[in-house]
Amino acid sequence: MKSSKLASTLLAVAVGLIGCGKEEPKKPAAAVAPPAPSIEIKIGHVGPLTGGIAHLGKDNENGARLAIEEANAAKIKIDGKDAKFVLVAEDDQADPKVGTTVAQKLVDAKVAGVVGHLNSGTSIPASAIYNQAGIPVISGSATNPKLTEQGFKVQFRTVGRDDQQGPAIASYLAVTKKPKLVAVIDDATAYGEGIANEVEKTLKAANIKVLPREKGTDKTTDWKAVLTKVKGKNADAVFYGGMDATGGPLLKQGRELGMKAVFSFGDGACTDDMTKLAGAAADGLLCSQAGLPPQAADKKFLEAYKKRFNVDPILYAPFTYDGANLLIEAMKKANSADPAKYLPELAKNSFKGATGNIAFDEKGDRKDAEMTIFTMKDGKLAPVAIIKGGKTTDYAEFMKATAQAPSTPAPAPAAAPAAEPAKDAPKAEAKK
């Protein structure tokens, strides 16, 4: 009995142990989907982020940044891969030497395209570097004609040229103010000297006498000697080719010397900052911008810009926004971020952007670019006229006629093959 009970007990324990060691069949693991393939696409932006016109450089950068952030939110695919666009921002300090250095830096970083530079004086020398590397570059603010006269097929711009802008402001000055003697001053930069040349040429063609050229630099803030000479000649109008950082002091000092002349400027000094720099003396100035004014840009862009940066665009942010979007649209059409593959699409693209319809001519210039004339009133720039194709239209009438509808960057069919920018680099300059 004892042996039988012991055997039964041992048998029960053994069965229990076998039961405890029994493994439940494992459920098959859920299949983990491989991550979607992705591609990082770098787009460079260059402008002065330090120095006297850093506010304009940051404005331009903001435009490009907004376009890239919106593209990422749209979850674009390029060549079947999720595209992640990255803005690589560089500061060229509005200095040609720094401009070429950062251009090479972007080439070495293997950017797929570049938006910039802000200034003609930096854009022109940098363009040769981008051209050699085959990297498309779109400026939203450089206006010197030389930029797109060099034959570089990678260079484009979304604004007009100084040989359009100079005649526009000169003609408006001549017709509305009827000066008999005009002093033309420039800051010895590619932009300043270039637009001053165009203004002088137009004034002389209208049989208006122009004094011998006076010059400063893009750092000059003491203009008293130049202005005293101009005042002594009894000039009844002054045109200055340069930026707001130097144009503001020139205007202020002119009024302090008792000059009654009409002061006029190109787009480099066509900003609300002229009020900060010249004070009450800024009221009544005339100036031009190479394109539609920021407030005439697409409403959707203006609202998005204000929401993202908590300020309104100053000058050319809508044009750099369009520049970045043009690069992205060309990549989408080519289904590639390879510059050699998407460049032909960029050249022939026709695009509805924040600044209207954009198509490039064979040189890479924007077709049918508008020019806007402003006056300063109560400390704020007010657009007064739009000049397009040589025809001047009152600004209010132009806006009524165009009745701008909200536009989302959406490309359309072909335009003209694009092509070529400039070659020799001029001196340093504070913008265009």
C-alpha positions in Angstrom: 0.0 0.0 0.0 2.7 2.4 1.0 4.6 1.6 -2.1 1.5 2.0 -4.3 0.7 5.3 -2.7 4.2 6.6 -3.1 4.2 5.5 -6.8 0.9 7.3 -7.4 2.2 10.5 -5.7 5.4 10.5 -7.8 3.4 9.9 -10.9 1.1 12.9 -10.1 4.2 15.1 -9.4 5.8 14.0 -12.7 2.6 14.8 -14.7 2.3 18.2 -12.9 5.9 19.0 -13.8 5.4 18.0 -17.4 2.2 20.2 -17.5 4.1 23.2 -16.0 6.8 22.9 -18.6 4.4 22.8 -21.5 4.7 25.8 -23.8 1.7 27.4 -25.4 2.1 27.7 -29.2 3.4 31.2 -30.2 1.3 33.5 -32.2 3.0 34.6 -35.4 4.5 38.1 -35.1 2.7 40.8 -37.0 4.5 41.8 -40.1 6.3 45.2 -39.8 6.1 47.3 -42.9 9.4 48.6 -44.1 9.8 52.4 -43.8 8.8 54.3 -46.9 11.9 55.3 -48.9 12.8 58.9 -48.5 15.1 61.5 -50.1 16.6 64.7 -48.5 16.7 67.6 -51.0 18.8 70.6 -50.0 17.9 74.0 -51.3 20.2 76.9 -50.6 19.3 80.5 -49.8 21.9 83.3 -49.7 21.4 86.9 -48.6 22.9 89.4 -46.2 21.9 88.3 -42.7 24.3 90.7 -41.0 25.1 94.3 -41.7 23.1 97.3 -42.7 20.6 95.5 -45.0 20.2 92.3 -42.9 16.5 93.1 -42.6 16.1 92.7 -46.3 18.2 89.5 -46.4 16.1 88.0 -43.6 12.9 89.0 -45.4 14.1 87.1 -48.5 15.2 84.1 -46.5 11.7 84.0 -44.8 10.1 83.8 -48.2 12.2 80.8 -49.2 11.7 79.1 -45.8 8.0 79.4 -46.0 7.9 77.7 -49.4 10.0 74.8 -48.2 8.0 74.3 -45.0 4.8 74.3 -47.0 6.3 71.7 -49.5 7.2 69.4 -46.6 3.7 69.7 -45.2 2.3 68.7 -48.6 4.3 65.4 -48.4 5.6 65.5 -51.9 7.1 62.4 -53.5 10.0 62.6 -55.9 11.0 59.5 -57.8 8.6 57.4 -55.6 10.3 58.6 -52.4 9.0 60.9 -49.7 10.8 64.2 -50.3 12.2 66.1 -47.3 13.3 69.6 -48.3 15.9 71.3 -46.2 16.8 75.0 -46.4 20.5 75.7 -46.2 20.8 79.4 -45.4 24.0 81.3 -45.8 25.0 84.9 -45.1 27.0 86.7 -47.8 27.1 90.0 -45.9 26.3 91.8 -49.3 30.0 91.3 -50.1 31.1 89.8 -53.4 34.1 87.9 -51.9 31.9 86.4 -49.2 29.3 85.7 -51.8 31.6 83.5 -53.9 32.8 81.7 -50.7 29.3 80.7 -49.6 28.3 79.8 -53.2 31.2 77.3 -53.2 30.1 76.1 -49.8 26.6 75.4 -51.1 28.0 73.5 -54.1 30.1 71.4 -51.8 27.0 70.7 -49.7 25.4 69.3 -52.8 22.4 71.5 -52.8 19.9 70.8 -55.6 19.2 74.5 -56.3 19.7 77.9 -54.8 17.4 80.9 -54.1 19.4 84.2 -54.0 21.5 86.1 -53.8 19.8 89.3 -52.8 22.4 91.7 -54.3 23.5 92.0 -57.9 27.1 92.6 -56.6 27.1 89.2 -55.0 24.9 87.4 -57.5 27.0 88.1 -60.5 30.3 86.6 -59.3 28.5 83.7 -57.5 26.6 82.9 -60.7 29.8 81.6 -62.4 30.3 79.1 -59.5 26.8 77.8 -59.8 27.1 77.6 -63.5 30.2 75.5 -63.4 28.5 73.1 -61.0 25.3 73.0 -63.0 23.2 74.1 -60.1 20.0 76.2 -60.9 19.8 79.5 -59.1 16.9 81.9 -58.9 17.2 85.5 -57.6 14.1 87.2 -56.2 15.8 90.6 -56.0 19.0 91.0 -58.1 18.1 93.4 -60.9 21.4 94.3 -62.7 20.9 93.3 -66.4 24.4 91.8 -66.4 23.3 88.9 -64.3 21.3 87.3 -67.1 23.5 88.5 -69.9 26.4 86.1 -69.3 25.0 83.1 -71.1 24.6 80.9 -68.0 21.7 78.5 -68.5 21.3 77.9 -64.8 20.5 81.5 -63.8 17.0 82.9 -63.5 15.2 85.8 -61.7 11.6 86.4 -60.7 11.9 90.2 -60.8 12.5 92.7 -63.5 15.8 94.3 -64.6 17.3 97.7 -64.0 17.0 98.5 -67.7 13.2 98.3 -67.1 13.2 99.8 -63.6 15.5 102.7 -64.2 13.4 104.0 -67.2 10.2 103.5 -65.1 11.2 105.7 -62.2 13.0 108.2 -64.4 10.0 108.6 -66.7 7.6 108.9 -63.8 9.8 111.5 -62.2 10.0 113.4 -65.5 6.3 113.4 -66.2 4.9 114.1 -62.7 7.6 116.4 -61.3 9.0 118.0 -64.5 12.5 118.7 -63.2 14.8 120.9 -65.2 18.1 119.8 -63.6 18.7 116.4 -61.9 21.6 115.2 -59.7 22.3 111.5 -60.0 24.2 109.8 -57.2 25.2 106.2 -56.7 27.0 103.9 -54.2 29.5 102.5 -56.7 28.0 99.0 -56.5 26.8 96.8 -59.4 23.2 97.6 -58.4 23.5 101.3 -57.5 25.7 102.3 -60.5 23.7 100.2 -62.9 20.3 101.6 -62.1 21.7 105.2 -61.9 23.1 104.7 -65.4 19.6 103.7 -66.7 18.0 106.7 -64.9 20.5 109.1 -66.4 20.1 107.7 -69.9 16.3 108.0 -69.7 16.4 111.6 -68.3 18.8 112.7 -71.0 16.6 111.1 -73.7 13.8 113.3 -72.3 15.9 116.4 -72.8 16.4 116.9 -69.0 19.8 118.1 -67.9 21.8 115.9 -65.6 24.7 117.0 -63.5 28.0 115.1 -63.5 27.7 111.9 -61.5 28.4 112.0 -57.8 29.4 108.8 -55.9 29.7 107.3 -52.5 30.0 103.7 -51.3 27.6 101.2 -49.9 28.9 102.2 -46.4 28.7 106.0 -46.8 26.5 107.7 -44.2 28.0 111.2 -44.4 26.8 112.8 -47.6 27.1 116.5 -46.6 30.0 117.2 -49.0 28.2 115.7 -52.0 24.9 117.3 -51.1 26.4 120.7 -50.6 27.8 120.6 -54.1 24.4 119.5 -55.5 22.6 122.2 -53.6 25.0 124.8 -55.0 24.0 123.7 -58.6 20.3 124.3 -57.7 19.2 120.7 -58.8 15.5 120.4 -58.5 15.5 116.6 -58.3 17.9 114.0 -57.0 18.1 110.3 -57.9 20.1 107.9 -55.7 21.1 104.4 -56.7 21.8 102.4 -53.6 20.2 100.8 -50.5 18.0 102.2 -47.7 20.9 102.0 -45.2 22.7 104.7 -47.1 19.8 106.4 -48.9 18.1 107.3 -45.7 21.0 109.3 -44.3 21.4 111.0 -47.7 17.8 112.1 -47.7 17.8 113.3 -44.1 21.0 115.3 -44.6 19.7 116.8 -47.8 16.6 118.2 -45.9 18.8 119.4 -43.1 20.8 121.4 -45.6 17.6 123.0 -46.8 17.3 121.2 -50.1 13.8 121.4 -51.6 14.6 119.0 -54.5 12.5 115.9 -55.1 14.4 112.8 -53.9 13.9 109.6 -55.8 15.3 106.1 -55.4 15.4 102.6 -56.9 14.1 99.5 -55.1 17.1 99.2 -52.8 15.9 102.2 -50.9 12.2 101.7 -51.5 11.3 100.4 -48.0 9.5 101.6 -45.0 12.8 101.7 -43.2 13.5 105.0 -45.0 11.2 106.5 -42.4 13.3 105.1 -39.6 16.5 106.3 -41.3 15.4 109.7 -42.6 12.6 110.6 -40.2 9.9 113.0 -41.4 12.2 113.9 -44.3 11.2 110.6 -46.0 7.7 111.9 -46.7 7.2 112.8 -50.4 10.0 110.7 -51.7 9.5 108.7 -54.9 10.9 105.2 -55.5 10.4 102.1 -57.6 10.3 98.4 -57.0 11.1 95.8 -59.7 7.8 93.9 -59.5 4.4 94.2 -57.8 4.5 95.5 -54.2 4.4 93.0 -51.4 0.8 94.1 -50.5 -0.3 93.1 -54.0 1.0 89.5 -53.5 -1.4 86.6 -53.2 -3.6 86.8 -50.1 -2.9 83.3 -49.1 0.8 83.9 -49.1 0.5 87.2 -47.1 -1.6 85.5 -44.4 0.8 82.5 -44.2 3.8 84.8 -44.0 2.3 86.9 -41.2 1.2 83.8 -39.3 4.6 82.1 -39.6 6.9 85.1 -38.9 4.6 87.5 -37.1 5.5 90.4 -39.5 4.5 91.5 -43.0 6.9 91.0 -45.9 9.2 94.0 -46.4 10.1 93.9 -50.1 11.1 90.7 -52.0 9.9 87.8 -49.8 7.1 87.0 -52.2 9.6 86.7 -55.0 11.9 84.4 -53.1 8.9 82.4 -52.1 8.0 82.0 -55.7 11.7 81.2 -56.5 11.8 78.3 -54.1 8.4 77.0 -55.3 9.6 77.2 -58.9 12.6 74.9 -58.1 10.3 72.4 -56.3 7.7 72.4 -59.1 10.4 71.7 -61.7 11.7 68.8 -59.6 8.1 67.4 -59.4 7.6 67.7 -63.1 10.9 66.0 -63.8 10.3 63.5 -61.0 13.9 64.1 -60.0 16.0 66.4 -57.8 19.0 66.0 -60.1 19.7 69.5 -61.5 20.6 68.2 -64.9 17.2 66.5 -65.1 14.9 69.2 -63.7 16.7 72.2 -65.2 14.9 71.9 -68.6 11.5 71.8 -66.7 12.5 75.0 -64.8 13.4 76.8 -68.0 10.1 76.1 -69.7 7.9 76.2 -66.7 4.8 78.5 -66.5 3.8 79.0 -63.0 1.1 80.8 -61.0 2.8 82.1 -57.9 2.3 84.6 -55.1 3.5 87.4 -57.5 1.4 86.4 -60.4 2.2 84.4 -63.6 5.8 83.6 -64.0 7.5 82.4 -67.2 11.2 82.9 -68.2 12.6 84.2 -71.5 15.6 82.7 -73.2 18.0 84.5 -70.9 16.3 83.5 -67.6 14.6 86.8 -67.1 10.9 87.0 -66.1 8.6 87.8 -69.0 6.4 90.9 -68.7 7.7 92.0 -65.4 5.8 94.9 -63.7 7.4 97.9 -62.1 5.7 99.7 -59.2 6.2 103.4 -58.3 5.7 104.5 -54.7 5.6 107.6 -52.7 6.1 107.9 -48.9 3.1 109.2 -47.2 2.7 109.6 -43.4 5.7 107.3 -42.8 4.4 104.5 -45.0 5.2 103.6 -48.6 2.1 103.9 -50.8 2.0 102.4 -54.3 0.8 105.0 -56.8 1.4 103.5 -60.3 2.2 100.2 -62.1 4.3 100.3 -65.2 4.2 97.4 -67.6 5.3 97.2 -71.2 5.9 101.0 -71.1 2.3 101.7 -70.1 1.6 103.5 -66.8 -1.5 102.6 -64.9 -2.8 104.1 -61.6 -2.2 101.5 -58.9 -5.9 101.4 -57.7 -7.1 100.9 -61.2 -4.5 98.2 -61.8 -5.6 96.3 -58.7 -9.3 96.6 -59.8 -8.5 95.3 -63.2 -6.4 92.3 -62.0 -8.8 91.4 -59.2 -6.2 89.0 -57.7 -7.5 85.6 -56.8 -5.8 83.4 -54.2 -3.3 81.2 -55.8 -1.6 78.1 -54.7 1.6 77.3 -56.4 0.3 75.4 -59.3 2.3 75.0 -62.5 1.0 75.1 -66.0 2.4 74.1 -69.4 5.4 75.3 -71.1 6.8 78.8 -71.7 10.1 79.6 -73.2 13.4 77.8 -72.7 15.4 79.6 -70.1 18.9 80.4 -70.2 21.7 82.6 -69.3 23.1 85.0 -66.8 26.1 87.1 -66.3 29.8 87.0 -66.1 32.1 89.6 -64.6 31.6 90.6 -61.1 31.5 94.2 -59.9 32.3 95.6 -56.6 30.5 95.1 -53.3 27.0 96.2 -53.1 24.2 96.5 -50.9 21.5 94.9 -52.8 20.4 94.2 -56.2 
